[in-house]
Amino acid sequence: MGGGIVVRQRTILLLVVLTTPIVVVLGATLAGRYYYASPLYEPVTENPAPVFAPQPQGRATGSAPPYDATVPEETTALEETTVLEETTTFQAPEGTKASSTARIACLRAEQGASSPPPLSTETLNGNSLTVGLTPKVAAHPDGVHIQFDNRLGKGAEYFTEDSKVAWGVRIPEGTSNQEALLPPGTAKINCSQVGDFDYNYASFEVVEGNSGYKSLELECKPGAEPRFSAWIASRAGNKFEFVSYRDPVEKAREYYKKWLKEGDVVEPAGYPTDPDPPVRVVRNGKVIATLEGDDYEGGATYCSGQI
């Protein structure tokens, strides 16, 4: 009986030895089949196609946008500048006579009205429609005269793209007149009810006319880049509101005293009746620096290398 048990054990051992290679081969075949069918499998070609990273465009001829010192040399600055000029400048049709007053109608639009195209004399903010009736306006010594026809009702306000000119200024119902220190060029304005405001503006062209306006646009020599700096001083702890009595020209002379040269002209700029005018520095007939603001908040522009 003991011998029979030994014979059966040897027979089982022999079967295990003989069948093990078959199981291993079958398992590898099945594993390979499921692996190749898996979405994780990506066949490798003998000569894979090379992958190239996007290359920067060649440098365009021209200067970079003002105040943008971070534009890489490879950036197509001229193309960007051209697009910016094309999309931000409004010009009245040729032959348009300049009006002495900008006439702006503030109307209630129908629900779901479509927005006018950008850089047109009309714009829509919510249900508040702004319509410019004078595409070209001549400035005066105290700025641009505006006549509003407010049909939006009480609470209507008007805004200009440059918030320093006008931001949230109330408009009486009906017809009213106001002045705004909008510089010559493209003026952007909207009127809206509270809750309708958005950054959409109607455009019209402002011409200098006989206003006596003095430009703040820098006229840097070749190689001198326009720069901008700003300051904000804390008024914390002041019991009373301080008012600066210093002359704006005096402040500008002090600010630029290290860089002024003999013959430089430091003078008020902008509109002649502005009670707190910006100041410009003119050298050889070219504007090379400006300064505006008070002792607590303001900004300066200048031509680096000249100032």
C-alpha positions in Angstrom: 0.0 0.0 0.0 2.8 2.3 0.8 4.4 1.6 -2.6 1.1 2.6 -4.4 1.1 6.0 -2.7 4.7 6.6 -3.8 3.8 5.7 -7.5 0.8 8.1 -7.5 2.9 11.0 -6.1 5.6 10.5 -8.7 2.9 10.4 -11.4 1.4 13.8 -10.2 4.8 15.4 -10.0 5.6 14.3 -13.6 2.3 15.8 -14.9 3.1 19.1 -13.1 6.5 19.3 -14.7 5.2 18.5 -18.2 2.3 21.0 -18.1 4.1 24.0 -16.5 5.7 25.2 -19.8 2.3 25.0 -21.6 0.7 27.2 -18.9 3.5 29.7 -19.0 3.4 30.1 -22.8 -0.4 30.3 -22.8 -0.3 33.0 -20.1 2.2 35.0 -22.0 0.2 34.8 -25.2 -3.0 35.9 -23.5 -1.2 38.7 -21.6 0.3 39.9 -24.8 -3.0 39.9 -26.5 -4.7 41.9 -23.8 -1.7 44.3 -23.6 -1.8 45.2 -27.3 -5.5 45.7 -27.2 -5.2 48.1 -24.3 -5.5 51.8 -24.9 -2.3 52.3 -23.0 -0.4 50.6 -25.7 1.2 52.8 -28.4 3.2 51.0 -31.1 6.6 52.4 -31.6 7.6 53.0 -35.2 11.1 52.5 -36.4 11.5 56.1 -37.5 9.1 58.3 -35.5 8.2 61.7 -36.9 10.2 64.5 -35.2 8.2 66.8 -32.9 9.1 70.5 -33.2 8.3 73.2 -30.6 6.6 76.3 -31.9 9.2 78.8 -33.0 8.9 82.5 -32.2 8.1 84.9 -35.1 10.9 87.1 -36.4 11.2 90.5 -34.9 9.2 93.1 -36.7 10.5 96.5 -37.7 9.4 99.3 -35.4 9.3 100.2 -31.7 7.6 98.3 -29.0 4.4 99.6 -27.3 5.0 102.4 -24.9 5.6 101.5 -21.2 5.9 97.8 -22.0 9.5 96.9 -21.0 8.7 93.2 -20.9 8.0 92.7 -24.6 10.4 90.0 -25.8 12.7 90.9 -28.7 11.0 88.2 -30.7 7.5 89.6 -30.2 5.9 91.1 -33.3 5.5 94.5 -31.6 4.7 96.4 -34.8 1.8 94.1 -35.6 0.4 94.5 -32.1 0.7 98.2 -32.2 -0.9 98.5 -35.6 -3.9 96.4 -34.4 -4.2 98.6 -31.3 -4.3 101.7 -33.4 -6.9 100.3 -35.7 -9.2 99.2 -33.0 -9.0 102.2 -30.7 -9.2 105.2 -33.1 -12.3 106.7 -34.3 -12.4 109.2 -37.2 -15.4 111.1 -38.4 -16.2 110.7 -42.1 -14.2 112.9 -44.4 -15.8 116.3 -44.9 -17.7 116.2 -41.5 -18.0 119.7 -40.1 -16.9 120.1 -36.4 -19.7 121.0 -34.0 -19.1 123.3 -31.1 -20.9 121.0 -28.7 -21.0 117.2 -28.4 -24.7 116.1 -28.4 -25.3 112.9 -26.6 -28.7 111.1 -26.3 -29.2 108.7 -23.4 -32.1 106.4 -24.3 -33.8 103.3 -23.1 -33.3 100.4 -25.5 -35.7 97.6 -26.1 -35.2 94.4 -24.2 -32.8 92.1 -26.2 -31.6 94.9 -28.5 -28.4 94.0 -30.4 -25.2 95.9 -29.6 -23.9 98.4 -32.2 -20.5 97.7 -33.6 -17.4 98.9 -31.7 -16.0 102.3 -32.5 -19.3 103.7 -33.7 -21.2 106.7 -32.5 -23.6 104.4 -30.5 -23.2 101.8 -27.8 -25.3 99.6 -25.6 -24.9 98.9 -21.9 -27.6 96.6 -20.6 -30.8 98.5 -21.6 -29.1 101.9 -21.7 -28.4 103.1 -25.2 -25.9 105.9 -25.8 -26.1 107.8 -29.1 -23.6 110.4 -30.2 -25.2 112.8 -32.6 -22.1 114.8 -33.4 -19.2 112.6 -34.8 -16.7 115.5 -34.8 -16.5 118.2 -32.1 -14.2 121.2 -31.7 -12.7 121.7 -28.2 -12.8 125.0 -26.2 -10.3 126.4 -23.7 -12.2 124.7 -20.9 -12.5 121.4 -22.7 -15.3 119.7 -24.6 -18.8 121.1 -24.2 -21.4 118.3 -24.0 -25.2 118.5 -24.2 -27.0 115.5 -22.8 -30.5 114.5 -23.7 -31.3 112.2 -20.8 -34.4 110.1 -21.4 -33.2 107.4 -19.0 -34.7 109.2 -16.1 -33.4 109.8 -12.6 -30.1 108.2 -11.5 -28.5 108.2 -15.0 -24.8 108.8 -15.0 -22.1 109.2 -17.6 -18.6 107.8 -17.9 -15.6 108.3 -20.1 -13.0 105.7 -20.9 -10.4 107.7 -19.0 -11.8 107.6 -15.5 -9.8 110.8 -14.6 -12.0 112.8 -16.9 -15.4 111.7 -15.8 -16.6 108.6 -13.9 -20.2 108.2 -12.6 -21.2 111.8 -13.1 -24.9 112.3 -12.5 -27.0 113.6 -15.5 -30.2 115.5 -14.8 -33.3 114.4 -16.5 -34.0 116.1 -19.9 -31.4 118.5 -21.5 -28.3 119.6 -19.6 -24.9 120.9 -20.4 -21.5 119.9 -19.0 -17.8 120.3 -19.8 -15.2 117.5 -19.9 -11.4 117.7 -20.3 -11.4 115.2 -23.1 -8.1 115.7 -25.1 -8.1 115.9 -28.9 -8.4 112.5 -30.6 -10.9 109.8 -30.0 -13.3 110.5 -27.2 -15.2 107.5 -25.7 -18.3 108.1 -23.5 -21.4 106.3 -22.3 -24.5 107.1 -20.2 -26.4 104.4 -18.3 -28.7 103.7 -15.4 -27.3 102.2 -12.3 -27.1 98.4 -12.9 -26.6 98.8 -16.7 -23.1 100.0 -16.7 -20.5 98.1 -18.7 -17.3 99.1 -20.5 -18.9 99.9 -23.8 -18.5 103.4 -25.2 -19.8 105.5 -28.0 -17.1 107.3 -29.9 -16.6 110.8 -31.5 -13.6 112.8 -32.7 -12.3 115.8 -30.8 -10.3 118.4 -32.7 -8.2 121.0 -31.1 -9.8 124.0 -32.8 -9.1 127.3 -31.0 -8.9 125.7 -27.6 -5.2 126.4 -27.0 -4.7 122.7 -25.9 -1.1 121.8 -25.3 -0.4 118.1 -26.0 1.0 115.7 -23.4 2.2 113.1 -26.0 5.8 112.3 -25.6 8.1 113.0 -28.6 11.1 110.9 -27.7 14.2 110.9 -29.9 15.2 107.6 -31.6 16.5 105.1 -29.0 14.8 106.8 -26.1 11.9 104.7 -24.8 8.8 106.2 -23.2 8.5 105.3 -19.5 5.8 105.8 -16.8 6.0 106.0 -13.0 3.4 106.7 -10.4 3.2 107.4 -6.7 0.6 107.1 -3.9 1.2 108.6 -0.5 -0.8 107.5 2.5 -3.1 110.0 4.2 -3.7 107.8 7.2 -3.9 109.6 10.5 -4.6 113.0 8.9 -7.4 114.7 10.9 -8.1 117.1 8.1 -8.0 116.9 4.3 -4.8 118.5 3.1 -4.8 120.7 0.0 -1.6 121.3 -1.9 -1.0 124.9 -2.7 2.2 124.4 -4.6 2.1 125.5 -8.2 2.0 122.5 -10.6 5.0 123.9 -12.6 7.0 124.3 -9.4 6.2 120.7 -8.5 7.4 119.5 -11.9 10.6 121.5 -11.7 11.4 119.9 -8.3 10.5 116.4 -9.6 12.7 116.7 -12.6 15.4 119.0 -11.2 18.2 116.4 -11.6 17.6 116.1 -15.3 16.6 119.5 -16.5 18.9 121.3 -18.9 19.4 124.9 -19.8 16.7 125.9 -22.3 14.2 123.3 -21.2 10.6 124.7 -21.0 8.5 123.6 -18.0 4.9 124.7 -18.6 1.2 123.9 -17.9 -0.3 121.6 -20.5 -3.7 120.4 -21.5 -6.5 122.9 -21.6 -5.6 126.5 -20.5 -8.4 126.9 -18.0 -7.8 123.6 -16.2 -7.5 124.6 -12.5 -5.0 121.8 -11.8 -3.3 121.3 -15.1 -0.8 118.7 -16.0 2.7 119.9 -16.7 5.1 119.1 -19.6 8.8 119.5 -20.2 9.7 120.7 -23.7 13.3 120.4 -25.0 14.1 121.8 -28.4 10.5 121.9 -29.3 9.8 118.3 -28.3 7.8 117.0 -25.3 10.2 114.8 -23.3 8.3 114.5 -19.9 5.0 115.2 -18.2 3.7 115.3 -14.6 0.2 115.3 -13.3 -1.5 114.8 -9.9 -1.1 116.1 -6.4 1.3 115.5 -3.5 -0.6 112.3 -2.6 -1.3 110.6 -6.0 -0.1 111.2 -9.5 2.0 110.0 -12.4 4.9 110.9 -14.6 5.8 110.0 -18.2 9.3 110.6 -19.6 11.7 109.6 -22.3 14.4 107.4 -20.8 17.8 108.6 -21.8 16.6 112.1 -22.1 15.3 112.5 -18.6 
